[in-house]
Amino acid sequence: MKAIDRLLSAVEVSIILIGSLLGLGLAVLQVILRYAFSTGIHWLEAGSVTALVWAMLMAASRAIRTGTHPRVDLLAHVLPPRARAALNTVAFGAALLLTAFYLDDAVSYARFVWGMGVTHPEFGGNLALPFAILPVILAFFVIRYAMLIVSMWTDIASEPEEAFLTRVGTPATKVHK
């Protein structure tokens, strides 16, 4: 599980960093071109938005790992550990199934759009390219939720994310809940 976590984490951090910097850089370039030179490049805004969306979607996967992704857990805090683990298993299991369903839809959509061969109006490339992150991020979500479910049962007294972070050898970050 440690090796999978390291691989996912490396990809997540890389895409978050590159996407954020690229999105910010393209946005700044567009502003400079527009206001300093009264011109612009037509695809810069779409490129900036796409890069930032890719980065933030990857950040959502990272948030699942660390327990900072929002979820309703009021009932879980008043239950004994085994009942809390069972309730969290149901909650994470439902999230896993829903994410797997969305993953199937995202792959079907990507194949459909790619097969149409429609050109993106601003990028000039295939319209499917900006949406290519969806199957990737949803696969990350499925893996992250599955890893949480497995690790949660190794330490039922802890929060699921803390049990996972302990299992992969990463110190848990204290998050105000």
N, C-alpha and C positions, 0 to 999 in steps of 0.2 A: 504494500500500500504506500510505503514511503516513496518508492521510485515513481509510481503513478502521480503522487502528489507533487513531487519535484518537477516532473515533466509538465503537468498542468500549470503549476505555479510559474514556471519559466515562460511558458507561452502566454499566460495571462499578463504577467508583469511586462513582458516585451510588447504585447499589443496595446496595453494600457499606456505605456510610456511613448511608444512610437505614434500611436493614434492621437494622443493628447498633444504632443509636440507638433505633429504634422498639421492637425486641425487648427491649432493656435497659430502656427506659422502661416498657413494659407489664409486665415482670416485677417491677420495683420497685413500680409501682402496685399490682399484685396482692398483693405482700408487705405493703405498708403497709395496704391494705384488710383483709387477712386478720388481721394481728396487732395492728393499732392499733384497728380498728373492728369486728372479728369478722364481717366480711362480705366480699363479693367480687363480681366480675362474671364470669359463667360463661365468657365467650369470651376473657378476657384471657390465659390460659395458652396456648390454641390460637393466638391471635394472636401472642404472643411467640415461640413455637416456629416458627411459619410465617415470621415476619420474619427470625429468626436463620438458618433453613435457607436462605431465599432469599439472604441475605447471604453465607453460607458457600459456597453453590453458585457464586455469582458470583466469590467469591475463588478458587475452583478454576480458573475461566477465566483469571483474572489470573495465577495460578501457572503455568499453561501458557505464558503469554506470557513470563514472567521466568525460567523454568527451575527454579522452586522446587517444582513439582509432582513428587511422588516417581515415579521410574522406575528400572528396573534398567539400568545402563549400565556394568557391570564390563568386559564384553568390548570395548566400544567404545574404552576407554582404552588398550588394548594394540594396537590396529590402526592401520595407516597412515591418513592423512587420507581418501583416496578410499574405502577399505573402511569406515572409520567413517561417512562420509557415506552410503554405500550401506546399511549396517546401520541407521543412524538413519532413513533413508527407509523401510525396511521396517517398523521399529518405529512410526514416526509414521503411516505409511500404514495399518498394522493398527489403530492407535488411531482414525484418521480413519474407516475403514470401520465399526468397531464403534460409534463414536459416531453415524455416519449411520444405522446400523441402529436404535440406540436412539432417535434422533430420529424416525424413521418410526413406531416403536412408541408414543412419547410423544404424537405428534400423533393417532394412531388412538385411544389411550386417552382423551385429552382430548375428542375428538369423541364417543366413546361415552358417557363420564360426563356431558358437557354435554347430550347428547341424551336421557339418562335423566331429567334434571331433578330429580335427588335433592338434597334440601336437606341442607347440612352441619349436623350436630347441635349444634354450638356457635356457628358464625358466623351461621347462618340463611340464608345465600346458597347458590348452587349449589355442590355438592361439588367441581366441577372447578376452582373459583377458587384454592384453595391449591396445586393441582398445575400451575397455569398456567405456572409458572417452568420446568418441565422442558423443553418444546419450545424455549423461549428460550435456556436455558443450553446445551442440546445443540447448537443452531445456532451459538452462540458457540464451543463446543468445535470443531465442524467447521471453522469459519472460521479459528480459531487454529491448528489442526493443519495446514491447507492453507497458511497463511502461513508456518509454520515450515518445511514441506517445500520451498517455493519459495525462501525466503531462505537455507536451509542450503547450497544449491548455489552461492551467490554467494561464500561464504567457507568452503571445506571444511576449512580448518585450525582454525577456531574451533568452539566448541560451537554447536549449532543455535540455541539461544536467544540467545547472544551475537551471532551473525551477524544474527539478526532484529532485535535491539535496535539494532545498529549501522546496519542498513539503514533503520530508521524514525527514526533520529536521537535515540534515547534512550540515555543512558549505561547501560551494563550494571551491574547491582548484583552485587557480589561475594558469592557464596553458597558456604559451605563444603560441599564434596561429598565 
